[in-house]
């Protein structure tokens, strides 16, 4: 039977479409879908799916395993210039083991909850688990959007509340130490992030056509930013001088290179995690275990904080950094202990200044209390 309509209640129908036999297991496979409506609605859906099946758009065994979907995910990361090495490491260490051999249609919310419980038992942070689940969900979505689609349904993904938001940032002496420790080709990347608060992806994708050295600005066009909005980024003197030198290096060694930030061979920089970790260790920016402490994303928080500390209005700072919502901006505008001490000093200075002024005014007023009766003549 090619297809079935099975009543499941009033105006509820289970539609089953026979897809064939799985080429690996030989088992019969069906596409099952519940239609809410009249029998004609269910029949129309069945007819559409039968046409898709006959055209080969859907068939048995199209996505034999989640491993296959992860392979597609990694290819998508690679061709789109995303953090392919990070995605490969996460999927290899955490996702392929529990899910790789599973058929996508066998993946359930309960299976995802068991994975969460196992990772929590291993001590993984909520944000880390969410990132892993996001990779898995992305793999399924790519399979669903493919032509022909290789995934028909995606389960509900239980995401965890994140209460371990990073609050790291760079003090200027730390920035100077890392700047000296980094390979020469990465120093302009660090400087640009430190002074602008731009995202790493925005920085590494910059082309010379977006840089106006004459007017000391960089322009990010719509579609080149995370929130799809254009931005104009002013260049401070140090950053302008560094980009000018970068242009001269490019012009003399790699004149065909369109990228503002390039490696020693003139190719676009895509990932520099290993060089970053080694340089952090050389600069002494490590934790108690001797591992690299700062993240590149800490520079984004630093850029926002420095803009606000410099007296730039928050509205302008948000336009430079590209924060679209105030809630996210406030999370990045971190207040540290030094800010609190400065606030206390300002408060003390304010109160002291006004108290002294009040005392000065009081001294100017003639002291007449108790003297008027002495001047009054005796009766």
C-alpha positions as CSV (number, residue, x, y, z in Angstrom):
1,X,0.0,0.0,0.0
2,X,1.5,3.3,-1.1
3,X,-0.3,5.4,1.6
4,X,-2.8,5.3,4.3
5,X,-5.3,7.6,6.0
6,X,-5.9,6.5,9.6
7,X,-8.5,8.4,11.7
8,X,-7.3,9.5,15.1
9,X,-10.3,11.4,16.3
10,X,-12.6,14.1,15.1
11,X,-10.9,15.9,12.2
12,X,-7.5,14.3,13.1
13,X,-5.8,12.0,10.6
14,X,-2.6,10.0,10.6
15,X,-1.1,10.0,7.1
16,X,1.4,7.2,6.3
17,X,3.4,7.2,3.2
18,X,5.4,4.1,2.3
19,X,9.0,5.2,1.3
20,X,10.5,1.8,0.6
21,X,13.0,-0.3,2.5
22,X,16.1,1.1,4.2
23,X,19.1,0.1,2.1
24,X,21.2,-0.7,5.2
25,X,18.7,-2.6,7.4
26,X,16.1,-3.7,4.8
27,X,13.3,-2.5,7.1
28,X,10.2,-0.9,5.7
29,X,10.2,2.9,6.2
30,X,7.2,5.2,6.4
31,X,6.7,9.0,6.5
32,X,4.2,9.6,9.3
33,X,2.4,12.9,9.7
34,X,-0.7,14.0,11.6
35,X,-3.1,16.3,9.8
36,X,-5.7,18.3,11.6
37,X,-8.7,19.0,9.3
38,X,-11.1,17.2,7.1
39,X,-10.5,14.0,5.2
40,X,-9.9,16.0,2.0
41,X,-7.1,17.9,3.7
42,X,-5.5,14.6,4.7
43,X,-5.9,13.2,1.2
44,X,-4.3,16.3,-0.3
45,X,-1.3,16.0,2.0
46,X,-1.0,12.3,1.1
47,X,-1.1,13.1,-2.6
48,X,1.6,15.7,-2.4
49,X,3.9,13.4,-0.5
50,X,3.3,10.6,-2.9
51,X,4.4,12.9,-5.8
52,X,7.5,13.9,-3.8
53,X,8.3,10.2,-3.2
54,X,7.8,9.3,-6.8
55,X,10.1,12.2,-7.9
56,X,12.8,11.0,-5.4
57,X,12.6,14.0,-3.2
58,X,11.9,11.8,-0.2
59,X,12.9,8.1,0.1
60,X,14.0,5.5,2.5
61,X,17.5,5.7,3.9
62,X,18.2,9.2,2.7
63,X,19.9,10.1,5.9
64,X,21.3,6.8,7.2
65,X,22.8,8.3,10.4
66,X,23.4,11.5,12.2
67,X,27.1,11.0,11.4
68,X,26.1,11.8,7.8
69,X,24.4,15.0,8.9
70,X,27.5,16.0,10.9
71,X,29.6,15.6,7.8
72,X,27.3,18.0,6.0
73,X,27.5,20.4,8.9
74,X,31.3,20.5,8.9
75,X,31.3,21.0,5.1
76,X,29.0,24.0,5.6
77,X,31.3,25.4,8.3
78,X,34.3,25.0,6.0
79,X,32.9,26.6,2.8
80,X,31.4,29.5,4.8
81,X,34.6,30.4,6.6
82,X,33.3,29.5,10.1
83,X,35.2,27.9,12.9
84,X,35.6,24.5,11.2
85,X,38.3,23.2,13.6
86,X,36.2,24.0,16.7
87,X,33.0,22.4,15.2
88,X,35.1,19.3,14.2
89,X,36.5,19.0,17.7
90,X,33.2,19.3,19.5
91,X,31.3,16.9,17.2
92,X,34.1,14.3,17.4
93,X,34.5,14.5,21.2
94,X,30.9,14.8,22.2
95,X,28.3,14.3,19.5
96,X,29.3,11.5,17.2
97,X,29.6,9.0,20.1
98,X,26.1,9.2,21.6
99,X,24.3,10.2,18.4
100,X,26.4,9.4,15.3
101,X,25.0,5.9,14.5
102,X,21.5,7.0,15.3
103,X,18.9,7.6,12.5
104,X,17.7,11.2,12.6
105,X,14.1,10.0,12.9
106,X,15.0,8.1,16.1
107,X,16.3,11.2,17.8
108,X,13.9,12.3,20.6
109,X,13.7,15.0,23.2
110,X,14.2,12.3,25.8
111,X,17.5,11.3,24.2
112,X,18.7,14.9,24.3
113,X,17.7,15.2,27.9
114,X,19.8,12.1,28.7
115,X,22.7,13.6,26.9
116,X,22.3,16.8,29.0
117,X,22.3,14.8,32.2
118,X,25.4,12.9,31.1
119,X,27.3,16.0,30.2
120,X,26.3,17.7,33.5
121,X,27.6,14.7,35.4
122,X,30.9,15.2,33.6
123,X,31.0,18.8,34.9
124,X,30.2,20.6,31.6
125,X,28.8,24.1,32.0
126,X,25.3,24.9,30.7
127,X,26.6,27.2,28.1
128,X,29.0,24.5,26.8
129,X,26.1,22.0,26.6
130,X,23.9,24.5,24.8
131,X,26.7,25.1,22.2
132,X,27.0,21.4,21.6
133,X,23.2,21.0,21.2
134,X,23.1,24.0,18.9
135,X,25.6,22.2,16.6
136,X,23.4,19.1,16.5
137,X,20.3,21.1,15.8
138,X,22.1,23.0,13.0
139,X,23.1,19.7,11.5
140,X,19.4,18.5,11.5
141,X,18.2,21.8,10.0
142,X,20.7,21.6,7.2
143,X,19.4,18.2,6.4
144,X,15.8,19.4,6.5
145,X,16.6,22.4,4.2
146,X,18.6,20.3,1.7
147,X,17.3,19.5,-1.8
148,X,16.1,16.8,-1.6
149,X,15.5,16.9,2.1
150,X,17.2,14.2,4.2
151,X,15.4,15.0,7.5
152,X,11.7,15.2,7.8
153,X,11.2,16.1,11.5
154,X,13.3,17.7,14.2
155,X,12.5,17.1,17.9
156,X,12.2,19.8,20.5
157,X,15.6,20.7,21.8
158,X,15.7,21.4,25.6
159,X,18.1,24.3,26.1
160,X,19.6,25.2,29.5
161,X,19.6,28.5,31.4
162,X,23.1,30.0,31.2
163,X,24.3,31.5,34.4
164,X,28.0,31.3,33.6
165,X,28.3,34.3,31.3
166,X,31.9,35.2,30.7
167,X,32.9,38.6,32.3
168,X,36.6,38.7,31.2
169,X,38.2,41.8,29.7
170,X,41.7,43.2,29.0
171,X,43.4,45.8,31.0
172,X,45.8,48.0,28.9
173,X,48.9,46.4,30.2
174,X,47.6,42.9,29.3
175,X,46.8,44.2,25.8
176,X,50.3,45.5,25.5
177,X,51.8,42.2,26.7
178,X,49.8,40.1,24.3
179,X,50.4,42.5,21.4
180,X,54.2,42.0,21.9
181,X,53.8,38.2,22.2
182,X,51.6,37.6,19.1
183,X,53.0,36.8,15.7
184,X,53.4,40.0,13.7
185,X,50.6,39.2,11.2
186,X,48.1,38.8,14.1
187,X,48.9,42.1,15.9
188,X,46.6,44.2,13.7
189,X,43.7,41.8,14.4
190,X,44.2,42.3,18.2
191,X,44.5,46.1,17.9
192,X,41.4,46.3,15.8
193,X,39.4,44.3,18.3
194,X,40.7,46.2,21.3
195,X,39.8,49.6,19.9
196,X,36.5,48.8,18.2
197,X,34.9,46.0,20.1
198,X,34.0,44.3,16.7
199,X,33.3,40.6,16.5
200,X,36.0,38.3,15.3
201,X,34.0,37.2,12.2
202,X,33.5,40.9,11.2
203,X,37.2,41.6,11.6
204,X,38.5,38.6,9.7
205,X,36.1,39.3,6.8
206,X,37.1,42.9,6.3
207,X,38.2,43.9,2.8
208,X,40.3,46.9,1.7
209,X,37.3,48.3,-0.1
210,X,35.7,48.9,3.3
211,X,38.6,50.9,4.7
212,X,38.9,54.6,4.1
213,X,42.3,55.6,5.5
214,X,41.9,59.2,4.3
215,X,38.9,59.8,6.4
216,X,40.0,57.3,9.1
217,X,36.9,55.1,9.1
218,X,35.9,51.5,8.3
219,X,32.5,50.8,6.9
220,X,30.6,47.5,7.5
221,X,27.9,47.0,4.9
222,X,24.5,45.4,5.5
223,X,24.8,41.7,5.5
224,X,28.4,41.8,6.7
225,X,27.4,42.1,10.4
226,X,25.6,39.8,12.8
227,X,22.5,41.9,13.0
228,X,22.6,42.7,9.2
229,X,22.9,46.4,9.8
230,X,25.6,48.8,8.4
231,X,28.1,50.4,10.7
232,X,30.7,53.1,10.4
233,X,33.7,52.6,12.7
234,X,36.1,55.5,13.5
235,X,39.8,54.7,13.7
236,X,41.9,56.1,16.6
237,X,45.4,57.2,15.8
238,X,47.2,54.0,16.8
239,X,44.8,51.9,14.8
240,X,45.0,54.1,11.8
241,X,48.8,53.9,11.8
242,X,48.7,50.2,12.1
243,X,46.2,49.8,9.2
244,X,48.3,52.2,7.1
245,X,51.3,49.9,7.7
246,X,49.2,46.9,7.0
247,X,48.3,48.4,3.6
248,X,51.9,49.1,2.8
249,X,52.8,45.4,3.6
250,X,50.0,44.2,1.5
251,X,50.9,46.5,-1.4
252,X,54.5,45.4,-1.4
253,X,54.1,41.6,-0.7
254,X,50.6,40.6,-1.6
255,X,49.1,43.2,-4.0
256,X,46.3,40.9,-5.1
257,X,45.1,40.2,-1.5
258,X,41.6,41.8,-0.9
259,X,41.7,41.0,2.8
260,X,42.7,43.6,5.4
261,X,44.0,40.9,7.7
262,X,46.1,38.2,6.1
263,X,48.6,35.5,7.0
264,X,52.2,35.3,6.0
265,X,51.3,33.8,2.6
266,X,48.8,36.6,1.8
267,X,45.8,34.3,2.4
268,X,42.8,35.3,4.5
269,X,43.1,34.5,8.2
270,X,40.4,32.0,9.2
271,X,41.4,30.6,12.5
272,X,44.3,31.4,14.9
273,X,43.4,29.5,18.1
274,X,46.7,27.7,18.5
275,X,48.7,30.9,17.9
276,X,46.5,32.7,20.4
277,X,47.0,30.2,23.1
278,X,50.7,30.1,22.7
279,X,51.0,33.9,22.7
280,X,48.8,34.1,25.9
281,X,51.2,31.8,27.6
282,X,54.2,33.8,26.5
283,X,52.6,36.9,27.8
284,X,51.8,35.3,31.1
285,X,48.0,35.5,30.6
286,X,47.3,32.1,32.1
287,X,45.1,30.5,34.8
288,X,46.3,28.4,37.8
289,X,46.8,25.4,35.5
290,X,48.9,27.3,33.1
291,X,46.3,27.4,30.3
292,X,45.6,30.4,28.2
293,X,43.1,32.6,30.2
294,X,41.6,35.3,28.0
295,X,39.3,34.6,25.1
296,X,39.3,36.7,21.9
297,X,35.7,37.6,22.7
298,X,36.9,39.3,25.9
299,X,38.2,42.1,23.6
300,X,34.6,42.9,22.6
301,X,33.7,43.5,26.2
302,X,36.8,45.5,26.6
303,X,36.0,47.7,23.6
304,X,32.5,48.5,24.9
305,X,33.9,49.3,28.4
306,X,36.6,51.5,27.1
307,X,34.2,53.5,25.0
308,X,32.0,54.2,28.0
309,X,34.9,55.0,30.3
310,X,36.2,57.4,27.7
311,X,33.0,59.4,28.0
312,X,31.4,58.2,24.7
313,X,27.6,58.3,25.0
314,X,26.1,54.8,25.2
315,X,24.0,55.4,22.1
316,X,27.2,56.1,20.1
317,X,29.0,53.2,21.7
318,X,26.2,50.9,20.7
319,X,26.5,52.1,17.1
320,X,30.2,51.5,17.0
321,X,30.1,48.1,18.6
322,X,27.0,46.9,16.8
323,X,24.8,46.1,19.8
324,X,21.2,46.3,18.7
325,X,19.5,45.8,22.1
326,X,20.2,47.6,25.3
327,X,20.0,44.4,27.3
328,X,23.0,42.8,25.5
329,X,24.9,46.1,25.6
330,X,24.5,46.3,29.3
331,X,25.8,42.8,29.7
332,X,29.0,43.8,27.8
333,X,29.4,47.1,29.6
334,X,31.0,45.3,32.6
335,X,31.6,47.1,35.8
336,X,34.7,45.8,37.6
337,X,36.1,46.6,41.1
338,X,38.1,49.5,39.8
339,X,35.0,51.1,38.5
340,X,33.4,50.8,41.9
341,X,36.4,52.4,43.6
342,X,36.4,55.2,41.1
343,X,32.7,55.7,41.8
344,X,33.3,55.8,45.5
345,X,36.1,58.3,45.0
346,X,33.9,60.5,42.8
347,X,31.1,60.3,45.4
348,X,33.5,61.3,48.2
349,X,34.9,64.2,46.2
350,X,31.4,65.4,45.3
351,X,30.2,65.4,48.9
352,X,33.4,66.9,50.2
353,X,33.3,69.8,47.6
354,X,29.7,70.6,48.4
355,X,30.3,70.4,52.1
356,X,33.2,72.8,51.9
357,X,31.2,75.2,49.8
358,X,28.3,75.1,52.3
359,X,30.8,75.8,55.2
360,X,32.2,78.7,53.2
361,X,28.8,80.2,52.7
362,X,28.0,79.8,56.4
363,X,31.1,81.8,57.4
364,X,30.0,84.7,55.2
365,X,26.8,85.1,57.2
366,X,27.2,87.5,60.2
367,X,27.1,85.8,63.6
368,X,24.2,87.6,65.3
369,X,22.7,84.9,67.5
370,X,22.6,86.2,71.1
371,X,23.8,89.7,70.4
372,X,20.6,91.6,69.6
373,X,19.4,91.5,73.2
374,X,22.7,93.0,74.4
375,X,22.2,96.0,72.1
376,X,18.7,96.6,73.4
377,X,18.6,99.5,75.9
378,X,17.6,98.7,79.5
379,X,14.1,99.6,80.5
